[in-house]
Amino acid sequence: MVSFKEFRRKCYPDSVWNSGAVDKRHIYRPLGLWFTKLLLPTGIHPNYLTYFMIILAICAAALFVVAQTWSYFLAIIFVFLFQILDCTDGQIARYRNICTKRGWFIDLVHEAIAFPLILFGIGLGVFYKHWNLIYLYAGSLAAIFWLMADYTRHSFERILFESGKHPDHITVTGKIKSKLFYLTYGNFNTVFMYLILLSIIFNTMHYLIIFLALSLIIRFIVQVLVLMNYIDW
């Protein structure tokens, strides 16, 4: 019988397993492995999981538009679930050795849709609740700048791949440079999830969407500067 450690290594090389955001390393990937063990016997194709993730993201965005406490918490559960499945689809593909460009593309489609749609959903929901257009504008700006940051990151990765490098293996020198790099390049959705949860608890979603719009604009500007100037090529 294959040990859990061997199973994990077949799904994730050590270099990938130990990289990325803290919650991804300690929550989503480990939980994703249990989902993988559960789903492998079913023979489900990882692409179908990605399609399901897209559906979950659309449902989460719709629940944020409803803008009620129960809908917010249900939306968070959906977001948490597709974050886990985002690890599971890749784990199944690597375990079965069926990684394809189509699967990668569908994953990128999900990435492009999920959080921008959720951000817009939050803005639209808060707008309907308070009837103030500033919240709708804030949600729209947050979604646009999330997309722009994602596009910049993927463009950066493409340049790295074309030069025979991998994003997980680049060298960032200096403490300030390193922190700036991982703050702007890393998974902003880590912070995003917890901010939403706190805003639901304290009923401050209207403040959150304005904060997210401003912070995502700043993040994009800093991200561009960091990726251009703070990397030792």
C-alpha positions in Angstrom: 0.0 0.0 0.0 1.3 3.4 -0.9 2.1 5.6 2.1 0.6 9.1 2.4 4.0 10.7 1.9 4.6 8.7 -1.3 1.1 9.6 -2.5 1.7 13.2 -1.8 5.0 13.2 -3.7 3.3 11.7 -6.7 0.8 14.5 -6.6 3.3 17.3 -5.7 7.0 17.5 -6.1 8.6 18.8 -2.8 9.6 22.1 -4.4 6.0 22.8 -5.3 4.5 21.4 -2.0 6.7 23.8 0.1 6.1 26.9 -2.0 3.3 29.4 -2.1 1.1 31.1 0.5 1.0 29.7 4.0 -2.7 28.7 3.9 -2.1 26.9 0.6 0.7 24.9 2.1 -1.0 24.0 5.3 -4.7 24.0 4.5 -5.8 23.8 0.9 -3.1 21.4 -0.4 -3.4 18.9 2.5 -7.2 19.0 2.3 -7.0 18.7 -1.5 -5.0 15.5 -1.1 -7.9 14.0 0.9 -10.3 15.0 -1.8 -7.9 13.5 -4.4 -7.8 10.2 -2.5 -11.6 10.2 -2.3 -12.1 11.1 -6.0 -9.4 9.0 -7.7 -11.5 5.8 -7.6 -14.4 7.5 -9.3 -12.2 8.1 -12.4 -13.4 11.7 -12.7 -11.3 13.8 -15.1 -9.6 16.9 -13.4 -11.1 19.2 -16.1 -14.6 18.4 -14.8 -13.5 19.5 -11.3 -12.3 22.8 -12.9 -15.7 23.3 -14.6 -17.3 22.7 -11.2 -15.0 25.3 -9.6 -16.2 27.8 -12.2 -19.9 27.0 -11.3 -19.0 27.4 -7.6 -17.4 30.8 -8.3 -20.5 32.0 -10.2 -22.8 30.8 -7.4 -20.6 32.5 -4.8 -20.7 35.8 -6.7 -24.5 35.5 -6.9 -24.7 34.9 -3.2 -22.7 38.0 -2.5 -25.2 40.0 -4.6 -28.0 38.8 -2.3 -26.0 40.6 0.5 -27.5 38.8 3.5 -25.6 37.3 6.4 -26.6 33.7 5.4 -25.7 34.3 1.8 -22.3 35.7 2.7 -21.4 32.7 4.8 -22.6 30.3 2.2 -20.6 32.2 -0.4 -17.5 31.8 1.8 -18.1 28.1 2.0 -18.2 27.9 -1.8 -15.0 30.0 -2.1 -13.3 27.8 0.4 -14.4 24.7 -1.5 -13.2 25.8 -4.9 -9.9 26.8 -3.3 -9.5 23.2 -2.2 -10.6 21.8 -5.5 -8.2 24.2 -7.2 -5.5 22.0 -5.6 -7.3 18.7 -6.2 -7.7 19.0 -10.0 -3.9 19.5 -10.4 -3.2 16.7 -7.9 -5.3 14.2 -9.9 -3.8 15.3 -13.2 -0.3 14.8 -11.8 -1.1 11.5 -10.1 -2.6 10.1 -13.4 0.1 11.8 -15.5 -2.6 13.5 -17.6 -1.5 17.1 -17.4 -2.6 18.8 -20.6 -2.5 22.3 -22.1 -6.3 22.2 -22.3 -6.5 21.6 -18.5 -4.0 24.4 -17.9 -6.1 26.7 -20.1 -9.4 25.8 -18.3 -7.6 26.5 -15.0 -6.6 29.9 -16.2 -10.2 30.6 -17.3 -11.4 29.8 -13.8 -8.7 32.0 -12.3 -9.7 34.9 -14.6 -13.4 34.5 -13.7 -13.6 33.5 -10.0 -12.3 36.4 -7.9 -13.1 39.3 -10.3 -16.7 38.0 -10.5 -16.8 37.7 -6.7 -15.4 41.2 -6.3 -18.0 42.6 -8.7 -20.7 40.6 -6.9 -19.7 42.1 -3.5 -19.9 45.6 -5.0 -23.2 45.0 -6.7 -24.7 43.5 -3.5 -23.5 46.4 -1.3 -24.9 48.8 -4.0 -28.3 47.2 -3.8 -28.2 47.3 0.0 -27.2 51.0 0.3 -28.1 52.4 -3.1 -24.9 54.3 -3.4 -23.1 54.1 -6.8 -19.7 54.4 -5.2 -19.9 50.7 -4.1 -20.7 49.6 -7.6 -17.8 51.6 -9.0 -15.5 50.2 -6.2 -16.5 46.6 -7.1 -16.0 47.2 -10.8 -12.5 48.7 -10.2 -11.5 45.9 -7.8 -12.5 43.3 -10.4 -10.6 45.2 -13.2 -7.4 45.6 -11.2 -7.5 42.0 -10.0 -7.7 41.0 -13.7 -4.8 43.4 -14.6 -2.7 42.0 -11.8 -3.3 38.4 -12.9 -2.5 39.3 -16.5 0.8 41.0 -15.4 1.7 37.9 -13.3 1.0 35.5 -16.1 3.0 37.6 -18.5 5.9 37.6 -16.1 5.6 33.8 -15.8 5.6 33.4 -19.6 8.8 35.5 -19.8 10.4 33.3 -17.2 9.3 30.0 -18.9 10.6 31.3 -22.2 14.0 31.9 -20.6 14.0 28.4 -19.1 13.2 29.5 -15.5 10.3 28.8 -13.1 8.6 31.3 -10.9 9.2 29.1 -7.8 12.9 29.0 -8.4 13.7 32.7 -9.0 16.1 34.6 -6.7 15.0 37.6 -4.8 17.7 39.4 -2.8 17.3 41.6 0.2 14.6 41.4 2.9 12.6 44.4 1.7 12.8 43.2 -1.9 11.7 39.7 -0.9 8.8 40.9 1.1 7.6 43.2 -1.6 7.9 40.5 -4.2 5.9 37.9 -2.3 3.4 40.5 -1.2 2.7 41.5 -4.8 3.3 38.3 -6.7 1.9 35.9 -4.1 -1.7 34.9 -3.7 -3.7 38.0 -2.6 -6.7 35.7 -2.3 -5.2 34.5 1.0 -5.7 37.9 2.6 -8.9 38.5 0.6 -10.7 35.5 2.2 -10.0 36.5 5.7 -11.0 40.1 5.1 -14.3 39.0 3.7 -14.9 36.8 6.8 -14.1 39.6 9.2 -16.3 42.0 7.3 -19.3 39.6 7.5 -18.8 39.2 11.2 -18.6 43.0 11.8 -21.1 43.9 9.1 -18.6 46.2 7.2 -18.8 44.9 3.7 -19.4 48.4 2.4 -16.1 49.5 3.8 -14.4 46.3 2.6 -15.2 46.8 -1.1 -13.8 50.4 -1.1 -10.7 49.2 0.7 -10.2 46.3 -1.8 -10.6 48.7 -4.7 -7.9 51.0 -3.4 -5.6 48.2 -2.2 -5.9 46.4 -5.6 -5.0 49.5 -7.5 -2.0 50.1 -5.3 -1.1 46.4 -5.5 -1.1 46.5 -9.3 1.1 49.5 -9.5 3.6 48.1 -6.9 3.5 44.7 -8.6 4.5 46.1 -12.0 7.4 48.1 -10.3 8.5 45.0 -8.3 8.5 42.6 -11.2 10.4 45.0 -13.4 13.1 46.0 -10.9 13.4 43.7 -8.0 14.4 40.4 -9.7 17.9 39.1 -10.2 17.6 37.6 -13.7 
